[in-house]
Amino acid sequence: MKKRRKMISEVTLLSKTRVYELAKELDISSKDLISMLAEEFNIIVKNHMSVIEEEEAGLIKELFTEKSAPVAAKDNINLDEKEAILEKYESLVVDNIKIKKNKKKKDDELISLTDVEGPKIAQIEIGNTITVKELAEKLEKTTIDIIKQLIFMGVMANVNQEIDFNTAEKLAANNEIKLVLKEDVSAKLEEDNDTEIDEAGIKRPPVVTVMGHVDHGKTSLLDAIRKSKVTETEAGGITQHIGAYTVNVNNEKITFLDTPGHEAFTAMRARGAQITDIVVLVVAADDGVMPQTIEAIDHCKAANVPIIVAINKIDRPGANPDKVKQELTEFSLIAEDWGGDTICVPVSAHTKEGIDTLLEMILLTAEIEDLKGNPLRNAKGTVIEAKLDKGRGPVSSLLIQNGTLNVGDSLIVGSTYGRIRAMFDDKGKKIKSAGPSIPVEILGLSEVPAAGDRFHVVKDEKTAREMADRRKDKERNEHLQSTHKVSLEDLYNQIKEGKVKELNIIVKADVQGSSEALKQSLEKLSNDSVKVRVIHSAVGAITESDVTLSIASSAIIIGFNVRPDTNASLLAEKEKVDIKTYRIIYNALDDVKAAMEGLLEPIFKEEIIGKAEVRQIYKISNIGTIAGGYVLEGKILRNGSVRVIREGIVISDSTLASLKRFKDDAKEVSSGYECGFSIDKFNDIKEGDIIESFTMVEVKREK
């Protein structure tokens, strides 16, 4: 019976044509065809996926070919006339420019005559405040004269003190000079609207965000689209950072953003929804709608973004796409084949089934949305991700939302500024410029910006620096600190004694997105007894300055995928500062929560035994990579656990597969000696890596 119904529906569809298929044949956009059907033929269709009768489609094709033929002929006839008009217009423009130049010369002469005859009234631009020294220079007076005049006005100020615009204006008026308040570029950038897009807009690639619940196959789906492997390098199968990638489909570009599905990354998903044009909501066919799926739907509705549902894992034995469609109806997402307007595409990231259909649907939705950008204006956009690289400095991934970004442009990014020294595309290739909807990686910022910060191109680096300094001053004024030392182990006892009302935490992570997500998740743990406050969050290894800040503010340091450097470890041990390092976000949140509730049991503690530096690499077939190293401190144990640290970031946790001193096997190698070793199931060792040997020691619980 089911087969018969399917055959009938297929026969019915054969006698009809979809709107987007007809648009392809006529070589016009689906949007133009929909409006033409409504205006000229009085045929109302819902969207590009709607169908029309074969007879109607035939008539439209005939009319369309008849219309296009005479227009082409007319264009050929009038070509000579158009060229003549163009030449005449160009000569008129040249004459007009000459007249304007002569007029300007006369005006300049008139101004010079009035300068000789009448009093000189100059006009000077200044900001909201100005120092006495700068004002004296602008008014061409000595600082002593300006200070005297200020005293007569009742203002006591020295050379380096700032005075406000009103005071400066009165003083300038006494010297027959008019002061004008300089336009605040920062405020102008904040309220920058997209009026230019309408005037000079051209078609731009759609920005597509892939959203959904944890482990529903978002990154795997992107891998299938990009034909590369990213999932294997991610700890615990969780996307720890936002990534942006551009793919080419039918000679058109699509930019994809990947957002993590873990509950801690709400802000990253919200940001993903705000900077996107289309959202691909990934739902597992064998799992259905889950909490983060609902949250993603809410973000999309709040941002008013069109949703395409990708029902993934249809190759699994327990897959039930109809159940997913049923669950989605509860959130007003009704599939097209159920009479709604939500595009649902069954896909399999594993077998690549339905991927082409999904990409085609994305391009069609983008065509209907009529996405435009103006490549002629100054670039603006959003920071997707940022990190601190030891060799290259602050590295930022940006998504250009409008305009063209060029190497050498000066930027203001949140409270950071800089000039672009180098720019790379999503494949790591060096580029000189990039247009709207293109993700790029840039070098040249003064600091690591926060993920989600807006960026704008400004006229020069000086302007960018001034604006950044003003924003930094605002942030600095909001900083407060408190008094005694705290550790997770004795936190509950201090809460009971009333010593702790606030738990200060310093968060260090490998990338900005993880740092921000961990910060927000920790602050949500606040309860009636204690308020969790993240006083500092940044990117990079835990340094001595972080420990110093911890001592001053009695804060706990939490490192996510990073390690403390040698000086930081020594100072922390001396001052008894609590440093906790984690590789999975769940563990960090669980430990802080348990400590607040008095449930934390310090049963095992990590003890660092020694550190060795990799100085030479030897690659041997059938064995793998052998590292020649020098033990810097402590000792390296054959049976101990080791972690590979590169530029302060943990690359791998493992055990030693072998440890040798010259040709002999060794149980341990002490400080000051050289040794050779290989790491179990890890071959990506590089010169300069630090190998840290550690063991887990049982600690008695304090009563």
Secondary structure, DSSP 8 states (H G I E B T S, - for coil): -HHHHHHHHHHHHHTEEEHHHHHHHHTS-HHHHHHHHHHHS----SSTT-EEEHHHHHHHHHHHHHHHHHHHHHHHHTHHHHHHHHHHHHHHHHHHHHHHHHHHHHHHHHHHHHHHHS---EEEEE-SEEEHHHHHHHHT--HHHHHHHHHHTT----TT-EEEHHHHHHHHHHTTEEEEE---HHHHHHT---HHHHHH-EE---EEEEEESTTSSHHHHHHHHHTS--GGGSGGG---S-EEEEEEETTEEEEEEE---SGGGHHHHHHHHHT-SEEEEEEETTT---HHHHHHHHHHHHHT--EEEEEE-TTSTT--HHHHHHHHGGGT--BGGGTSSBEEEE--TTT-TTHHHHHHHHHHHHHHHT-EE-TTSB-EEEEEEEEEETTTEEEEEEEEEESBEETT-EEEETTEEEEEEEEE-TTS-EESEE-TT-EEEEEEESS---TT-EEEEES-HHHHHHHHHHHHHHHHHT-----S---TTTHHHHHHTT--SEEEEEEEESSHHHHHHHHHHHHTT--SS-EEEEEEEEESSB-HHHHHHHHHHTEEEEEESB-B-HHHHHHHHHHT--EEEESSHHHHHHHHHHHHTT-----EEEEEEEEEEEEEEEEETTTEEEEEEEEEEEEEESSSEEEEEETTEEEEEEEEEEEEETTEE-SEEETT-EEEEEETTB----TT-EEEEEEEEE-----
